Amino acid sequence: MTLDLDPAVPGLVDLLGDTRARVVECLRTASASVAALARELQLSEVAIRRHLQVLERDGLVSAATVRRRGPGRPSAEYTLTAKARRLFPDNSAALANELLAFLEAEHGRGELRRFLRWRAERQSARYAAALDGADTVEQRTEALARVLSEDGFASTVATATAPDGATVLTLTQGHCAIKAVAEAHPEVCAYEASLFKQLLGGRLSRRETIAGGASACVCHITPADPVSR
């Protein structure tokens, strides 16, 4: 038997490989044990465990011990994580765009901007809490990258020295969890960059965004205070 992958997720095999993509597809609707996955995919339990180990390492599946009625040992069942579920189609972006379009059409662009400012303020409070205790711009940027990654923006930080000797931090967001919304409403990116500058301090510039057609959103931050080593 061959499990057909959802045609709406054409990149799943490219991202995970054929077998792991099929494991993820199996777990899409319900959790399953190693034995159940082995039967479904017609593979050995040893092979299934190997693939599950990779998926668990990458944060795509998690295991929970399940006790069943009757004799026998408790068994582990695997389920997809929130990170894995983001690999599948999601129509929430279309709904969000419709809501923003309705808000602008009914109440004007000024009200749309007021909403975006309100959203930025809420994000600012949550991100500021995550940055609490980070004293330098470098530490704050690393902390911001961690919380952005938790939110689905796959963020990393690199440090370099400019020709004038200044330290430059590069915050790269390799994925945009709100790409469709940001494409339709570029103000979202502008408010986000303003929020980053407020949280991090120093000088910040961002000329590349995924919504604008780049492969990543890239911020360059030049600390105004010395960066600790």
C-alpha positions, 0 to 999 in steps of 0.5 A: 500500500502507498500512502498518497501525500496531500497535493497541497503540500508539494514541498513536504518531500523536498523538505523532509525526504519521502519517508519522513514526509509520509510519517508526518502525513500519517500523523496529521490526523491522529497520533500513532505508535511505532507499530501502527506507523510501521503497518501503515507504511509497510516498513520495519519498526526499526526504520520507523524509530530512526525516522521518528528520532530525526523528526523529534530532534527537529521539533516536528513530533513529540512522544507521550506514553499511553497506558491501555486497558488490559495487560501489556506495557505502556506504549509511546504514541507520536503526534505532530508539534505546532511547528510541524502543523505549520508545514500544512496549508493554513487559510488564516492569512486569507481571513486576516487579510479580509478582516484588515480590508474590511476594517480599512473599507469601513473605517478608513486607513487611519483606523487600520494604522491604529490597529497595527499600532495596537498590535505592535504595542502588544508585541512590544510588551511580550517581547520586552518580557522575553528580553528582560535581563539582557543588558547589551544590544547583542544579548537583546538581539539573541533573546529576540531571535529566540522568541521570534523563532518560537513564533515561527520566524526562524531567526538567527543572529550573526556578528561582524565588524564593519570597516570602521571597526564598529560591531554590526549584528545581523538579525535574519528571519528565514521564514515569515509566519505572516507573509501573506498579510505582510505582502498585502499590508506593508505597514506590518513590516514597518511597524515590526522594524520600528518595534525591533529598534525600540526593543534593541536600541542602537541604529537599525536598518532593514531593506530586505523583507520576505514580503518584499520579495527577498529570501529573508528579512534582514536587519542590521543593528549597530549597537550604540553601547559596547557589545560584551564578549 
